[in-house]
Amino acid sequence: MKAQRGDSLNRIGTLQDDSTTVPPITDFRYHSSFSSSIKKQPASAFFFIPCVQAYRQKLIENLSLDSQGRPFKIMVFRGSPKSSRKSIRFVDELRQEVAAIFEKDCKQTPYRCIPKGEKRVLDAPRLRNDYYSNIMSWGMNNMLAVALGHELYLWNSEDQAVHKLLQVRGGNDWPTSVTWSEDARTLAVGYMCSNLQLWDVESSKLIRSLQGHSGRIASTAWNGHILTSGSRDKSIINHDVRAANSLASCIKRHADEVCGLKWSTEGNRLASGGNENLLYIWEASKMSSSKFLHRLSDHCAAVKALAWCPYQNNVLASGGGLSDGCIKIWNTEKGICINNIETKAQICGLEWNRHHKEILSGHGYSIRENQNKLCLWRYPSMTKVGELGNHKSRIINLCQSPDGITVISAGADETLRFWDVFGPPTAGAGNSMVSDLQGLLSFRTSLLR
Amino acid sequence: MASRTVAKDIITLRGSAAIVSEFFGYAANSILYNRGVYPEESFAKVKKYGLPMLLTQDEENEIVGKEWLEAGKLQRVVMVIMSKATKEVLERWNFSIETDSDVVEKGVSREKSDREIMREIQAIMRQIASSITYLPCLDEPCVFDVLAYTDTDVPVPFTWIESDPKLIANPQMVKLHSFDTKIHKVDTLVSYKNDEWDEQ
């Protein structure tokens, strides 16, 4: 200590009184050496007092006397009530906002029942093992549309009836993207050969064929009467399906295939993910000018999985491919990543749970964990609640039911597995799940032949 | 010998207090920006002291009330930078103030060229900006506090509370330039926690 003090003196040449912290007053050995080194300093002559008590008193005083022997007191600025002292970074602020909202609302359910097995398994022969396609969609009309190879089937979740909607003749073309319109009256089907079709399902008739792309259409998304399609030709096209000339705007920003497209719940923002690992956020009103709102380059692999948060405006979750394996939560207002989870596995789909503050991720290849699994994460803490999955090979797509209780995972093992994972946590639901587990894994309803 | 007559301006106590108070505002902002306590986006560039200075958008930039300076009761202003996680003090920017008591008591004014004062302040600002070359990296999120050392008879305003000095144990210290309005003299010193790499 003494040597240190000498050093500081030499360095500056004048005594700066707050250069060291003073140890407890009871340590007299220290203080005697302390005072001898102060001999150089004229102002502190008061140290040489024989009586211990007076010495102690002077020491206390010294702590609030500066080098000129003037007494002082120290105050710290707290700020006026209205200007909150923002002594934290923006990211922390955002996280705190998010956490504060949900700490209040979230009923802490310590035991969350996750079903051990699927509720149902459907055979899905010839389901294409292609990461980029989005071949499954569950409409508001409770119909699941799924493309298997060259054929497109409709499965009615109420009566389990199956109906083949279309079949593509010729070997080189097949559906690569399937999406129900918001009112489930129209089904949009995008093809390998760049065709985009609108089907009326009531009458099983093709309504329209939309042109515009020159490469396969792997992703589509509806926003009211606007149908947005993303293609291998790197462009995003907005079609107004009511107009005779449907092409409303064409955006060429991505440097590679557009494999993820999702409109926000309010319909004001579009998120597009590309195979060049970029995620763009667009504003509905500015799409004709190709000006993006944010360009987010945090991912290190294709961004296919996108899902907007149902309970927080402008919060988006995105999932990266094999080299990335991260789920990133974004504040799309500010374009900042507010959370990041490394799942270490390829992410093919993300679905938010509307009944609990959770998000589910579907996984494909992995060198380490979570291979072929579905993982459930609590939001906003992003702690893992659990995992499910019995797929024998990678999961390609995820979609959830209109009532937000069931999630389907489509796997490369040619199965569609139904998981009642999003349901409310009541004991009743848990019990019915148990009874369903009777016919567990071997239960296959071969409906699609 | 012909001497260069530098035009001198009259500096009043009030004027000097204003200069010093303004200096603290800009210096504090400069420290926050250069040390990365606030993200860069929250700063806007303004022209001051002949340099591009950065100010935060919605913080009130007058930290220290001029009343203390005018009464000669402010002894020093310290900006303390602490780790957000551990609250350990990492850096201490110490601005000591010496006030000419004659001016306070008798209300006289002094003379000094405004330009000269500006130049002195400019030198300090430049030094603060270049301090990042030797100060250890602050790679964790940090928070800051502003301390005021005043005479004991100053009442504590409601935006301040009594505090401890928040010292650094075994600090490294670097003395920067000072400036003098002839009424207030401000010395600048930065002390920082010894970087582990510096151990001999």
Interface residues (C-beta under 8 A of the other chain):
Chain A: Q4 S8 R11 I12 Q16 D18 S19 T20 T21 S64 D66 R70 P71 F72 K73 I74 M75 V76 F77 R78 G79 S80 S83 R85 K86 S87 I88 R89 F90 D92
Chain B: V37 Y38 P39 E41 S42 D58 E59 E60 I63 Q75 K84 R92 N94 P141 C142 V143 F144 D145 V146 L147 A148 Y149 T150 D151 T152 V154 V156 T159 W160 I161 E162 S163 D164 P165 K166 L167 A169 N170 P171 M173 K175 L189 S191
